[in-house]
Amino acid sequence: MFMHNKRLQYTVRVAEPNPGLANLLLEQFGGPQGELAAAMRYFTQAVTEDDPGRKDMLFDIATEELSHLEIIGSIVVMLNKGAKGRMAEGIDAEGELYRSLTGAGNDSHITSLLYGGGAALVNSGGIPWTAAYIDTIGEPTADLRSNIAAEARAKIVYERLINVTDDPGIKDALGFLMSREIAHQMSFEKALHSIQPNFPQGKLPGDPEFNRTYFNMSQGEDVRGSWNEGQDWVYVEQPEPAVDGGDGMATVQLDAESAATAEAMKIRTMSNPEAQPMTGAELGKVNGDQPL
């Protein structure tokens, strides 16, 4: 059961309307690192989760993310308040209204025209929110790592948004939201490491021959570090094809009929390497300034 409290989790104080900033803030409303994506990611994980502690944590954080969605949405609406009225009532002359919405190179005219200055489920570029943002796979040791990364990405976006506004009230609210991303990362980290072992993810241990092998796949000045040396790392300086010892070719076992059919198609579609066919591109190309 969900119950809505009419008061926000954090007070929103907007100094003055700013449609351009509203448009940027939509990134955290309907964008891939935004609050709705986070809420849906954790909610779907919580519904699936069998561990009572993780289930409770995921529901708590998912619900809080909806509170954050409400905060961001409220800021967006406040920032659009003046433009919304002018757009709806046609107060300004057409040219002045357009310039007020497109000033400073922003694209707020798109959200103002299409959504009436409301908090639309789109990102700052106008791309609609999609469930494709949710990368839950149903394995806690993988999902918790993804959650940690998602919170880290959201924190960075909040930092960038803080840097583009001088409105103290908005900076304050965004600072709160950014701080909650840190808290959620810590909760997910603790939950991850309360599962022992938690690496590698899943049940199968992997092939010991390749679990600690590092293939140097780029030529040039190579830098070594803890990611490819020490702690039982096997460093392969110049990897050869087919590290399994085979011939490196792809093969399949076919029955006689399928093999004959595949061979017939191969012969029918074979290229002649000695052919010099005249093509449409040849007919249309130019030789110097004159067409052929």
N, C-alpha and C positions, 0 to 999 in steps of 0.2 A: 504494500500500500504506500502510495506517495501522497504527501500533503504539502501544499504550497503555503509558505509564509509570505505575506504581502510586502514585508520589509526585506531589503537586499542583505546578502551576507556582509557586504562592505559598502559604506556610503559613497554615492557617486556625486561629485561636485564638479560641474563643467562651467568654466568661466564664461565662455561665449561660443556661439555656433561656429562650426568649421566643417563644412561638407567634405572637403578634401581629406581631412583627418579621419572623419567618419568612414570614408571609403577604405582607407588603410586599415582601420581597426576591424573591418569585416574579415580580414585574414584570420583573426582569432574567433570569429563567429561561425563562418562557414568554410574555412580553409582546412587543408590537410593536417595542420598542427593545432587546429582550433579546439575550442571547448566541446563542441558537439561531437567531433570525432573522438575526443578523449572519453566523453561520457558513454558513447556507444561501444567503444572498444572495451572499457572496463565492465559495462553492464552485461554485454554478451559473455564475457569471461566469467562474471559472477554467477550468471544463470547456470553455466556449465560446471562450475567448480564443485568438487565433492568435499574438499577440505574445509571444515567450518571456519577456521581462522582466516584463510585466504578469501573465502566467500564473503565473510563479513567486511573485510578490508576493501574488497573490490566494489561491493555495493555502496559502502560509505564514500569512497573516492568518486565513483560514478555519479552519485547523487550530488556531491560537492561540485563536480564539473558542470552539472546543470545549473547550479547556483552561479558559477562563474560565467556560464553562457548568458544568464540573465543580467549580470553586471555589464558584460561587454555590449549586449543588446541595448541596455539602458543608456550607456554612454553614446552609442551610435545614434540612437533616437534623439538624445539631447543635442548632440552636435548638428543634427539635421533639422532641428526644430524650426529655426527661422526659414530655411530653404523650403521646408515642407509647407509652411503656411503661404509663402510667396508663390510657390508652384501651384498649390491648390486653388488659391484665390485670385491668381493673376494680378498681383499688386504691382509688380514692376513692368516696365516696358519690355518687350520681348528680348531686345538686345542686352539690356542690363541684367535681366534674369539669367540669360545664358552665360554672360560673363561671370556672374557671381557663382555659378555652378562649375565653371571650367577654369577658374582662376588658378594661378600657380601650376598649371599643367596637370591638374588632377582629372580623374575620370568620374567625379561624383555625379555628373549629369546622367550617367547611365543608371545608377541606383536611384537617383531622385526621380527620373522619368518612369522607370519600370516599377519601382517599389514605393513610390511616394515618400521617400525619405525614411522608410522603415528599415528595420534590421533584417535584411534578406539573407537567406542561407546560401550565400555565395562567398567566394574569396575576394580579395581586393582587386582582382582582375576581372570579376564578374562571372567566374566559372562556378556553376552550381555545385553544391555539396553532393558528395557521392559516397555510398557505402563501400566503394573500392578503397577508401582511406583506411578501412578497418582491416588490420592484418593478423587478427587472432587465428591461431592454428590449433588450439586445444591441448597444447602441451605446456604445463605451467613453467617449466624451466626455460622454454623458448619465449612464451608470452610475457613473462616478467621482464626478461631482458629487452624485449621490444617496448614494453611500457616505460622502462627506464630511459631508453633512447627517445621515445616520444615526448616524455616530460622535459628532457634536455633540449630537444628541438623547440618546444613551446617556450621554454625559458629564453632562448636566444631570440625568438621572434618578439617576445615582450621587451627584451632589452632594446631591440632596434626600434620598436614603437615608442618607448620612453625617450629615445634619442631624437625623435622627430617632432616632439611637442614641447612647448614651453608652458603649457597649462598646468599649474601646480596640482589642481585637483585630479586631473587625469593621470599625471605622473604618479600621484599617491596611490590611486586605485590600481594602476598597472603594476606598480611596485608590489602591492599586496598579492596580485595574481601571480607575478613572477616568483614571489617567495613561496607560494603554495606549490608551485612546480617543484621547487627544491624539496619541500616536505614530502611530496608524493614520491619523488625519486628515492628518498631515504626509506620510506615504507616498503617500496617495491624491492629495494636492495636487501633489506632485512628479511623480507618474505622469501626472496630467492635463496639466500644463504641459510635460511632455516631448513631448506631441503638439502639433505646430504646423502649421497653426492648429487651435485646439480650440473656436472659437466663430464662428458659431453651430453648434450640434450638427448632425451629419449632413453630407450632401453638398450639398443645395440652398442657395443663398445667401439666399433670400428676396427680396421685392420692395423695391428701394431706396427707393421712394416711401414705404413704411411702416416700414422697418427703424429709422428714427431719428425717428419721429413719436410724440409724447406727446399723448394725448387727455385733456383735463381733464373727467372724467366726474362730478365731484361739485361741487355748488354750495356756496358759503360762502367762508370765508377760505382761500385757496390758498397752500400753502408750496412754494417753488421750491428746487431743489437740484440736485446733479449727476445725479440720476435723471431730471430733465426739463428741464435747461437747460445751455447750453454744449455744446462738443464736437459741434457739428452737429445738436443736437436741434431739431426743429421742434415748437413748442408750439402746440397748437390750443386756444384759450381756450374757445370755444363750438362743439363739434363738431355738425355737421348730420348728419341721417340720410343713409345711402348715401354714404359717403366716396369710393366709386368713381365717383361722378358719375351713377349710375343712378337709378331711381325708388324703390329700396329695397323692392321687392315681390318675393315669391317666385313663380316661374313654372316650368312644365314643359311640354315639347312632347309632346303625346299624339297617337296616331293617331286617326282619326275614330271608330272604335268605342269606344275607351277614353274619349274625350272625351264621347261621348254617354252612356255609362254613368255617368261621374262627375257629369254635369249632372243626370241623372235622380235620382241619390241626393241631390244637393244640394237639388233641388226637393222630394223626398219628405220630407226631414228638416228642412225650413226652419221656423224659429220664427215665430209670429205675435206681433209686438211689441205689438199692441193687446189680446191675450187676457188675461183675468183668471180663470184656472182655479181652482176650489176644490181644495185639496190636503189631504193627510193632516195636514200641519202646521197648516193653517188650521182644520181640524175640531177639533184638539186644543188650540188655544191658549186662553188665558184672557183675559177682558176685565175688568180690575179683579180681583175675587176670584171672579167667576163664570165657569164654562166656557161657551163659546158653544153 
